Amino acid sequence: MEGTSSAVNRRRNTARTSAEALGDDVLCMIFVLLDLVHLIRCSAVCKSWSMVINKLKLLQLQYYKQQHMDYIGVSDASSCSERLVNQQLGQLAMGRQSLFLQEGPCDVFRWRGHLQGFNKCRMKTGFILTGVGDKVMRLWSAETCKGLDEYSLPDKAPLIDFDFDEGKVVGLVGTRICIWRRVGTREIISSREGLFARGLCMRYVDPLAVIGSEDGKVRVFDMYSRKISQIIKMHPGSVSSLCFTDEQMIISGSSLGSIAISDLSSDQQVATLGTTGSAGIRTLCFNPSSYLLFAGSSAGYASSWDIRMLKRLWETRVSPNVLYSVDHLRNDKLTLVVGGIDGVLRIVDQVTGTVQSRWIVEENGTMGKSGVVERKKGIKLSEDARIDLMPNRPPITSLAVGMQKVVTAHGDRFLRVWKFPGK
């Protein structure tokens, strides 16, 4: 009995050390030690932490401290418009994000993610999903670089593109759509074979998956009916890239260099955007905060359009060759991250198209073992650095941007997370 009692007490003592067991007062004492960026990240962890932070007006107090005010009371902070303060906090966080990506320092964490080369990655809410090139997709933690789960393909058909959310993984597999559940019973839901002509790209916003095909059409797949609900002719050439707006507009890029916009509610193409030259569009991303569209081309040009005015704002040749991927944080109106065939990570100003900084990984020739995370330095290149004279680097075939980090895939077996902690 004495031994049993001791074991029970040990379990109780262990339970008291969990994060859930901490009271609001203890959490408050911890949170006030954090800077603004880390405080914002903590408020997104769970509802209980967010309630503590908002209730005690810690975010507002941190904001005013960073505006160099000597003292402000809690009652004064409470009188401010919550919406206005949140807006200002968001702007401040994005400003710091932009500064960190421009100035560094940068640490690159690299590990072997797949047995064979893979060339796509997606990142959402701190999770990274990788794949395309072998027979499995893998889910990782962006913070710890640890593997969390994997999703195997049902047969020999190739994985072409994929996306995910908190409940499911959606993949374009051969000529059909497959869905993997992330929670509950593990199963694969598959549409019928030959659902569409050869698909080249896919974007997913629940409950719709939009597939861009070789025949210049986009097909809208409904998750619930498991049928194609719409077919829209977008381009005379193949559809090479896709993105969504919050208003359910589809924007597609063509291998022939054109960009078209279509409205899901009407099944019709509503606009085309003028492009220069015949270089194909390789990648697109849309900023819902500014209504700006960004594109990367096969000739190394990055471009920006205002979707409301259907007007091109700038076009800059940021690389001598293909740009495979462009991305930014959803609420960031300042910074665009670009990657392409030369393996250089470029930070571009969203407003002007100016290249603000260029980063490469310090390579020492080692081959990381499976399960081992290597830490390397990110090197910021000088403005006059000759990239063409540097050793060959693996191309950046895909990238995704998070808070103070960028995830990249390179067509080899290694996944890289570039972290910008700030000075």
C-alpha positions in Angstrom: 0.0 0.0 0.0 2.8 2.3 0.8 4.4 1.8 -2.6 1.1 2.3 -4.3 0.5 5.6 -2.4 4.0 6.9 -3.4 3.3 6.1 -7.1 0.0 7.9 -7.0 1.6 11.0 -5.4 4.3 10.9 -8.1 1.7 10.9 -10.8 -0.1 13.8 -9.1 3.0 15.8 -8.8 3.8 15.2 -12.5 0.3 16.4 -13.5 0.8 19.7 -11.6 3.8 20.5 -13.8 1.8 20.5 -17.0 1.0 23.8 -18.8 -2.7 23.3 -18.3 -2.2 23.2 -14.5 -0.7 26.7 -14.4 -3.0 29.4 -13.1 -3.7 32.8 -14.7 -1.4 34.6 -12.2 1.5 32.3 -13.0 0.9 32.6 -16.8 0.8 36.4 -16.4 4.2 36.4 -14.6 5.6 34.4 -17.5 4.0 36.4 -20.3 5.2 39.8 -19.1 8.8 38.7 -19.7 8.3 38.2 -23.4 8.7 40.7 -26.2 5.9 41.6 -28.6 6.5 39.0 -31.3 6.7 36.1 -28.9 3.7 37.4 -27.0 1.6 37.4 -30.2 2.7 33.9 -31.0 1.7 32.8 -27.5 -1.7 34.3 -27.9 -2.3 32.0 -30.9 -1.3 28.8 -29.0 -4.7 28.2 -27.4 -7.9 30.0 -26.2 -6.9 29.9 -22.5 -3.6 31.7 -23.2 -5.2 34.2 -25.5 -7.9 35.0 -22.9 -5.2 35.6 -20.3 -3.1 37.9 -22.6 -6.2 39.9 -23.8 -7.8 40.1 -20.3 -4.7 41.6 -18.8 -4.1 43.9 -21.8 -0.5 42.7 -22.1 -0.4 43.1 -25.9 -1.5 46.8 -25.6 1.1 47.5 -22.8 3.8 45.9 -24.9 2.8 48.0 -27.9 3.0 51.3 -26.0 6.3 50.2 -24.4 7.8 49.7 -27.9 6.6 53.2 -28.8 9.0 54.5 -26.2 6.5 55.8 -23.7 7.8 56.0 -20.2 4.7 54.7 -18.4 1.1 53.9 -19.1 -1.4 52.4 -16.8 -3.7 49.4 -17.5 -6.8 51.6 -17.3 -5.3 53.9 -20.0 -4.5 51.0 -22.3 -8.1 49.7 -21.8 -9.6 52.9 -23.1 -8.0 52.4 -26.5 -10.0 50.9 -29.3 -9.3 47.2 -29.3 -9.5 47.1 -33.1 -7.1 50.0 -33.5 -4.6 48.5 -31.1 -4.8 45.1 -32.8 -4.2 46.8 -36.1 -1.2 48.7 -34.8 0.2 45.5 -33.2 -0.2 43.7 -36.5 1.6 46.4 -38.4 4.4 46.5 -35.8 4.8 42.7 -36.0 5.0 42.8 -39.8 7.5 45.6 -39.7 9.7 43.5 -37.4 9.2 40.5 -39.6 10.4 42.5 -42.6 13.4 43.8 -40.7 14.4 40.3 -39.5 14.2 38.8 -43.0 16.3 41.7 -44.5 19.0 42.0 -41.8 19.3 38.6 -40.2 21.0 36.9 -38.5 19.8 33.6 -40.1 20.2 30.0 -39.0 19.3 27.2 -41.4 18.2 23.9 -40.0 18.5 21.0 -42.5 17.6 17.4 -42.2 16.8 14.4 -44.5 13.1 14.4 -44.9 12.6 11.7 -47.5 14.4 8.7 -48.9 14.1 10.2 -52.4 14.1 13.8 -53.7 11.0 15.8 -53.1 10.1 19.2 -54.5 7.1 20.7 -52.7 6.4 22.0 -49.2 3.5 23.8 -47.6 3.4 25.4 -44.1 0.3 26.3 -42.0 -0.1 27.0 -38.2 3.4 25.8 -37.4 3.1 22.5 -39.4 5.1 21.7 -42.6 3.9 19.2 -45.2 6.4 17.9 -47.7 6.2 15.6 -50.7 6.1 15.1 -54.5 8.8 12.8 -55.8 8.4 9.7 -53.7 5.4 7.7 -52.4 4.7 9.5 -49.1 3.9 13.0 -47.8 5.4 13.8 -44.4 4.2 16.3 -41.7 6.7 18.1 -39.5 6.8 20.6 -36.7 8.3 23.9 -38.0 9.5 24.7 -34.4 11.2 21.5 -33.4 12.0 20.0 -36.9 10.5 16.7 -35.7 8.4 14.3 -37.8 4.8 14.1 -36.7 3.0 12.0 -39.3 3.1 10.6 -42.8 0.5 9.9 -45.6 1.3 7.2 -48.1 0.0 7.2 -51.7 -2.6 4.5 -52.4 -1.0 3.1 -55.5 1.7 3.8 -58.2 0.0 6.9 -59.5 2.3 10.0 -59.0 1.6 12.7 -56.5 1.5 16.0 -58.5 0.4 18.6 -55.9 -1.1 18.8 -52.4 -2.5 21.1 -49.7 -3.8 20.7 -46.2 -5.7 22.2 -43.3 -6.3 21.2 -39.6 -8.6 18.3 -40.6 -7.3 16.8 -43.8 -4.6 16.5 -46.5 -5.8 16.8 -50.1 -3.6 15.5 -52.9 -3.7 15.6 -56.7 -2.7 12.0 -57.5 -2.6 11.1 -61.2 -6.0 11.9 -62.7 -7.9 11.9 -59.4 -8.2 13.6 -56.0 -7.3 11.8 -52.8 -8.2 13.0 -49.3 -6.4 11.8 -46.1 -8.0 12.5 -42.7 -5.6 14.0 -40.2 -7.8 13.3 -37.1 -9.9 10.3 -36.1 -9.9 7.1 -38.2 -7.1 7.0 -40.7 -8.5 6.4 -44.2 -8.0 7.6 -47.8 -11.0 8.9 -49.7 -10.5 8.8 -53.5 -12.4 10.2 -56.4 -12.8 8.0 -59.5 -9.9 7.6 -62.0 -9.8 9.8 -65.1 -11.7 12.6 -63.4 -9.9 15.2 -65.5 -7.2 15.6 -68.2 -3.6 15.6 -66.9 -3.5 17.9 -63.9 -0.5 20.1 -63.3 -1.3 22.1 -60.1 -4.0 22.3 -57.4 -5.2 24.6 -54.7 -7.6 23.7 -51.9 -10.0 25.8 -49.8 -12.6 23.6 -48.0 -14.8 22.2 -49.5 -13.3 22.9 -53.0 -10.2 21.7 -54.7 -9.3 23.5 -57.9 -7.2 21.7 -60.5 -5.3 23.3 -63.3 -4.9 21.1 -66.3 -2.8 20.6 -69.4 -5.8 21.5 -71.6 -6.0 25.1 -70.3 -9.0 24.4 -68.1 -9.6 24.6 -64.4 -11.9 22.0 -62.8 -13.6 22.6 -59.5 -13.9 19.4 -57.4 -16.5 19.4 -54.5 -15.3 17.4 -51.5 -18.8 16.4 -50.4 -20.3 15.2 -53.7 -16.9 13.9 -54.9 -17.7 15.3 -58.3 -16.5 18.0 -60.7 -18.9 20.9 -60.1 -17.5 23.3 -62.7 -15.2 23.4 -65.7 -13.8 26.8 -66.7 -11.7 27.5 -69.8 -8.9 29.8 -68.7 -6.0 29.7 -71.2 -5.1 28.4 -74.7 -2.0 26.8 -73.1 -1.7 24.6 -70.0 -2.5 26.0 -66.5 0.8 26.1 -64.6 -0.2 27.8 -61.3 -3.2 28.7 -59.3 -4.3 30.8 -56.3 -7.6 31.8 -54.6 -9.0 35.1 -53.3 -11.2 35.4 -50.3 -14.1 36.3 -52.6 -13.9 32.9 -54.4 -12.1 34.2 -57.4 -9.7 31.9 -59.1 -6.5 33.3 -60.5 -4.4 31.1 -62.9 -1.1 31.5 -64.7 -0.3 29.9 -68.0 2.8 28.2 -69.4 2.4 30.7 -72.3 2.7 33.7 -70.0 -0.9 34.9 -69.5 -2.8 35.4 -66.2 -6.6 35.0 -66.1 -9.2 35.6 -63.3 -12.4 33.7 -63.1 -15.5 33.9 -60.8 -16.7 30.7 -59.3 -20.2 32.0 -59.0 -20.6 32.5 -62.8 -18.4 29.8 -64.4 -16.9 32.6 -66.6 -13.5 34.2 -67.1 -13.9 37.8 -65.9 -10.5 39.4 -66.7 -7.0 38.8 -68.0 -3.9 40.6 -66.9 -1.4 42.0 -69.4 2.1 40.4 -69.3 5.2 41.3 -71.1 7.2 38.7 -73.1 6.4 35.1 -73.6 7.9 33.7 -70.4 5.6 31.2 -68.7 4.1 31.9 -65.3 5.6 29.4 -62.8 4.1 30.6 -59.5 1.4 32.9 -58.1 0.4 34.2 -54.7 -2.3 36.6 -53.7 -2.3 39.0 -50.7 -5.8 39.5 -49.3 -4.7 42.4 -47.2 -3.7 44.6 -50.1 -5.4 42.9 -53.1 -2.0 42.5 -54.7 -1.1 39.5 -56.9 2.5 38.4 -57.2 3.9 36.1 -59.9 7.2 34.5 -60.8 8.1 33.6 -64.4 10.4 31.1 -66.1 12.6 34.0 -67.2 13.4 35.2 -63.6 10.9 38.1 -63.4 8.8 38.8 -60.3 5.7 40.9 -61.0 2.9 42.6 -59.0 -0.7 43.5 -60.0 -3.5 45.4 -58.3 -6.5 43.1 -58.7 -9.1 45.8 -58.1 -7.7 48.0 -60.8 -6.4 45.2 -63.1 -3.2 47.1 -63.3 0.4 46.0 -63.2 2.4 47.9 -60.5 6.0 46.6 -61.1 8.0 44.0 -62.9 11.6 43.2 -61.8 14.1 40.6 -63.0 15.3 39.4 -59.7 17.0 36.2 -61.0 18.8 35.3 -64.2 16.6 32.2 -64.6 13.4 30.4 -63.4 11.5 31.5 -60.3 9.7 28.5 -58.9 8.0 29.9 -55.8 6.9 33.2 -54.2 5.2 33.6 -50.8 4.5 36.0 -47.9 2.6 36.0 -44.6 -1.1 36.5 -45.1 -1.2 39.9 -43.3 2.2 41.1 -44.5 2.1 44.0 -46.9 5.8 44.6 -46.9 7.9 41.5 -47.7 7.8 39.0 -50.5 10.1 35.9 -50.4 11.2 34.5 -53.8 13.1 31.3 -54.6 14.3 29.8 -57.9 16.7 27.7 -59.9 19.8 29.4 -58.6 19.1 28.4 -55.0 19.2 32.0 -53.6 16.5 33.1 -51.2 15.6 36.6 -52.1 13.6 39.1 -49.9 11.7 41.6 -52.1 9.8 44.7 -51.3 6.1 44.1 -52.1 5.5 47.8 -52.9 8.4 48.6 -55.2 9.8 45.2 -56.3 13.3 46.1 -55.0 15.4 43.2 -53.9 16.2 44.0 -50.2 18.5 41.1 -49.4 19.8 37.7 -50.7 20.6 34.7 -48.7 22.4 31.4 -49.3 23.2 28.5 -47.0 26.8 27.9 -45.8 27.5 24.5 -47.2 30.3 22.4 -45.7 29.9 19.3 -47.9 28.4 17.1 -45.1 25.6 14.7 -45.8 23.1 14.7 -42.9 22.1 11.3 -41.5 18.5 10.3 -41.3 16.9 11.9 -38.2 19.8 14.3 -37.6 19.1 18.0 -37.8 22.1 20.0 -39.0 22.4 23.7 -38.1 24.1 25.9 -40.7 24.6 29.6 -41.1 22.6 31.6 -43.6 24.9 34.0 -45.4 23.7 37.4 -46.5 25.2 38.3 -49.9 26.6 41.7 -50.6 25.0 43.8 -53.3 27.9 43.3 -55.7 28.3 39.5 -55.0 28.7 37.5 -58.2 26.2 34.6 -57.8 27.3 33.0 -61.1 30.9 32.6 -59.7 29.7 30.8 -56.5 29.5 27.0 -56.2 26.3 25.4 -57.4 23.5 25.3 -55.0 20.3 23.1 -55.1 17.4 25.0 -56.7 14.6 26.3 -54.4 11.7 24.4 -56.0 9.1 25.4 -53.3 9.0 27.7 -50.3 6.5 28.8 -47.6 6.8 31.8 -45.2 6.0 31.8 -41.5 6.7 34.2 -38.7 10.5 34.7 -38.6 11.0 31.6 -40.7 11.0 30.3 -44.3 10.7 26.7 -45.3 12.3 25.5 -48.5 12.3 22.3 -50.7 15.1 21.8 -53.2 14.4 18.7 -55.2 16.8 16.7 -53.1 16.1 14.7 -49.9 16.7 17.6 -47.5 14.2 20.0 -46.0 15.5 23.4 -44.8 14.0 25.8 -42.3 15.6 29.3 -42.4 15.0 31.0 -39.0 15.5 34.7 -38.5 15.5 35.3 -34.7 16.4 39.0 -34.9 19.2 40.7 -33.0 
